[in-house]
Amino acid sequence: MPAQLSAWALASVCVAPMQAQAQEGLRLSKDDLQKRANGVLAIMSFSIVPDITTSSLNIASGGGSTSGSNEFFMTQLGGGDTISDSVPIYLEGVLAGSRYDPTFIASQGAETRRIPTKWNSLSATGGIGWDFKLTDELKLRPIFNIALGNVTSDLRAASWYVGRRTGNDIDFLDRGSLNAYGLGGSIMLDYEHYRPGYEVDVELRYSDIRLKSFDSSAAVSGSAIAQSANLWARYRAPTGMVVLQRPLRYVLELTHSEFLGDQKGILGFDRLTSVGAGLELDSSAYDVFITRTRLVGRYVFGNNVSGFSVGLAVSF
């Protein structure tokens, strides 16, 4: 199976509103800060595991005058493959960025004001595994994963609030930083059924990566468990057309993800399903670096979720 580098973009997913906690004062309690730090890492956990259903999310929700509101955006670039049949080492990598814009409600006596913030996240995950050949078409693949991530916070507040900033809790909201590392692993069953007239790929994966903060702003420390189960299947067959001296293939895809651990319900859903169709262009007849290019449109749905995406993937 050729090495793959995949990028998915232009997704728009709508979910039920996420709840923002109202603040009764200008200071945040230690318990609230701990919950927020854990929540930030739980959201980051979606970006550290390769998954088509969450590779690009754009979520918006609104709140009333006392509950605040939240917006979330994430995009992911990743790929993985086995070096060769004679060297069955599997390597994978994922780069992801996200932005979470929670709006808090601060009060001082009878007066309440909306406090918008921007939390920007970057993360990278690497994995190394080994293919154990069960049959000619079925492999068992244990993978060791390590992840690093960073969240920075930017406070955009009215001058009346800025003048009252005190304490480490407010310092985190205003240009604070939370660093995190993750250790864990995945187990995968990889089925490859290739015939001259069609190709079938099926992967069943379970991932468990534990995130923990380090070297962060004094007021925040947190942890989260990135735990998910994913089924991915793809069918490719010739359309009957020839492009670039090779058959032009059509592609059908199905992906289903179950989110467990701290991911469950954090963005309003427990599971996502994606169905897609597209075309694959084979450029292997020419002396170019990219051998295949796939363009796939997908419909994503789940509890409280529906949306569309367009994915672009290349193989080497």
N, C-alpha and C positions, 0 to 999 in steps of 0.2 A: 504493500500500500504506500503510495508516494507521500512524502512529507507534506503537511498542509499548514497554511497560514490563513486564518479566516477572520473576517471583520464583518460585524453586523451593525447596521445603522438604520436611521429613519424609522424607529419604532415609536408608536404612540399608544400608551396603555393607560386606561383610566380605572381607578379603583375607588372603593368607598373611602370617605374622609378618614385620615388618621387623626388621632386625638392628641391635641397639644395641651399641656398642663398649664392652667392659669397660675400666675404668680401673685401671692398676696403681699409681697413687699419687694423692695429693691434688692434684697439679698436672697440668694437661693440656698435652701437647706442642703446639708451634706448628703442626706439621703437622695434628694432630687438630683444633685450633681452626679452621684453614683449611678442612678438610673439612666441619666442622660448619656454618661460615658459608655455604659453598657449598651445603650440603644444605638449609639453611633457605631460601635464595633459590630453590632448585630446587622446593621445596614451594610457596613463594609463587607461582611461575610458573603453577600450576594456576588461581589465582584472578584473573589479570589478562587472560585471554582469554575472551570469551563462549563458553560451551559448556554445553549442557544436561546432558551426561553427567557433568560435574564441578561443576555448579552447587550441589549439596549432597552432601557426603560425610561419613560418620561411620564411622571405621575404628578398630578396637580390636585390639591384639595383645598377647600376653603373653610374657614371657621368663622364663627360669629364674633361679636365684639368682646366676648369674654373667654373664648376658647382658643384664639389664635388660628394660624393656618400653617400648611406645610407644602413645599414643592420638592420633588426629588427627580434627579436625572442621572443616568448611568450609561456608560458605553464601555465595551470590552473588546479587546483584540487578543486572540490566542490561537494556539495550534499545538499539535503533537504528533509524533510518529515513532515507529520502531526503526532503528538504524538499518538493519538488514536481517535476513533470515539466519545468516551465520553469526551475527552479533545481535542477539535479541534484546538489546537495551532500549527501553522506551523513554523518550524525553518529551516534556511538554512545558509550555510557558504561557502565562497570561498577564497582560498589562491592562489596567482598568482605571478609569477616572469617574468620579461622581460628584454631584453637588446637591446638598440638602439644605433647603432654605426654610428653617422653622421660624415662625413668628410667635414670640412670647408675649404675654400680657403682664405688665408690671403695674402695680398700684401703689399709691401713696395716699392713704386716707380714702376719701370718696372718689379720688381721681384715678382713672386707669388710662394707660397708653399702650399702644402696640409697639413691640420692640422687634424689628426684623433683623435677622442674622443670616450669614452665609457660611456654611460649613463645606469646604472643598476637600475632597479625598482623592489620593492617589495610592495605588497598590500594585504589587508585582508578586506573582506566584511562580515557583518552579517545581517541577516534579521529575523524578527519575524512577523507573520501574524495570521490571523484567518480564518477558513473555514466556509463560510456560505453555507449551503446545499440548493441548488435550487431544485434538484430532487435526486433520489436515486443514480444517476450516475454522476451528474453535481454539481460542487462546484464553488463558487465565492470566491477568496482569495486575499484580500488586504494585502500588505506587507510593513512594514517600514524597510528601509535599512540604515545602517551606514557603512562607509568605511574609512580606513586609508591607506596611502601610502607614500613611500619615494623614491626619485630619487637621486642617487649620480653620480657625474661626475668625470671622470679621464682623464686628458689631457696627451696624448702621443705625444710630439712634438719634433722637432729638436732643438738642443742646441741654434741655432741662434734665435729661437722664444722664448724659455724659458727665455733667458737673457733679453728679452724686455717686459716681463709680467708687466703690470701696470693696476691698476683700478680694481673695483669690478667685472666687466664683465669677465675679464680673471680669476679672483679668482674663479668664479663659474665653469668655464670650467676645472680648475685644482683642483680637489678634493672638489668641492662645493656640496651642498646638498639642495634639495627641498622637503619639507614635505607637505602633503596635507591631508585634510579630506573631506569626502563627506556625505551629507545627502539627503535623498529622499525616493522614494518608488516605488512599483510595484503593478500592478493589474493583476490577473491571473484568467482565466477560466480553470478548470481542469475537464476533462471528463474521467471516468474510466468505461469501459464496459468489464466485466470479465465473461466468460463462461467456462464450463469444457473443451471445445475443443480449445479455443483460448482466447487471451486477447488483448484489444485495449486501449491504453492510448493516449490522445491528450491534449496538453496544449497550450493555447494562452496567451502570456504575453506582457505587455507594461511596460517598466522601465524608470524612470527619476531620476537620481542622480546628484546632483550638487557638483562638486569638487572645492576646493579652497585651495591655499597654506597658510602655517603658519610656523613661526619659521624657516625660510629658510635663505640661503645666502643673504647678503644685496642687491645684484644686481637683484635678481629675485623674482617676485611674479606673480601668475597667477591664472586662473580659467578655468573651462571647464564644459560642460554639457554632461553627459553620458545618451543618450536617444536612445532607440531602441525598436523595435517591433519584436516578435519572435513567430513562429509557430513550434511546435514539435509534432511528431506523431510516435508511435511505435506499431507494431503488432507482437505478439508472438504466436506460435502454435507448437505442438509436431511434431518431425520429424518421429516418429514411432520407434525410438531407445530408449532403456532404459540404463541409465548410473547412477551409484551410487543409484540404486533402485528407480530412478525417471525418468520421460520422459525427453529426451534431446530435447530442443526447438530450433527452428530457429527464428531469429529476423530480422525484416525489419524496417528501420527507415527513416524518412523524416524530415528535419529541414530547415526552411527558416527564415532569419533575415534581417530586414530593419534597417539601421543605420541612425539615425537622429541627429539633433543638431551638436555638434562639432566633432562627429565621422564620419559624412558624408564626404567621399572623402579623409580623412586624410591619409589613407594608400593606396589610389588609387582605392577604390571600395566603392559603396554605399549599396550593398546588397550581401549576400552570401547564397547559397543553398547547402545542404548536403544530399546525399542519401547513405544509408548504409545497409549492410546485415551481419549477423553473427550467432553465436550459444550461447545458454545459458545453463549452467550446474547447476542443482539443487542439492544442498548438504544437504537439510533440513532433510533427513532421518537419518542423523548422528548428534551427539552432538558436533557441531562446531559452531563457532561464525558467520561465513559467510554462508548464506543460498543459495545465487545465485551468479554465476559469468558469466559475459557476455564479449565476445570478438567480436568486430564489426569493419569491414573495411568500410571506408567511402570515397566517392568521393565528393570533394568540388569544387564548381564553382560559378562564378558570373562575373560581368563586370570587365575585366582585370585580372581575377583570375581563376586558375585551380590548382588542387592538390589532393593528397591522404593522408589519415590518418588511423591509427589503434587505436581503443579505447578499454580500459579495464575498466570495471565497476563491482562493487560488491554490494550486498545488504545484509542487516543484518536482 
